Amino acid sequence: QVQFVESGGGLVQPGGSLRLSCAASGFIFSSSPMSWYRQAPGKERELVAAIFSAGGSTNYAESVKGRFTISRDNAKNTVYLQMNSLKPEDTAVYYCNAGWRGPQFIGSWGQGTQVTVSS
């Protein structure tokens, strides 16, 4: 079955960096666009970044443009999110899923990884 395992979150000070990883299985990873989402307390889950299957095209939410970078390793079935210049408003649980404009596997969310930006 489809599975996503996110890791790499933690507590970081404002201005700091983190690199998130998501290992995917159960579908043809190399043919699938992949995305990162986040959900802050009391808010809906939002799309943060997406990358095409070959990695040539990316898309970012306005709030993270210039600070976050999505990438992928098709040999490892893994998608990454490099987060720089972190802000307190980036605090959320981060999830990955397949898809470009929306999650492809709605019923298969992973446990997510908590990112907390605080001094």
Protein Blocks (a to p, Z undefined) as FASTA:
>chain_A
ZZdddehiacddehiacddddddehiafklpccddddddehiacddfbdcdfkomaccdd
fklgokaccdddfklopacdddehiafklgccddddedjkbcfblmlccebjaddddZZ
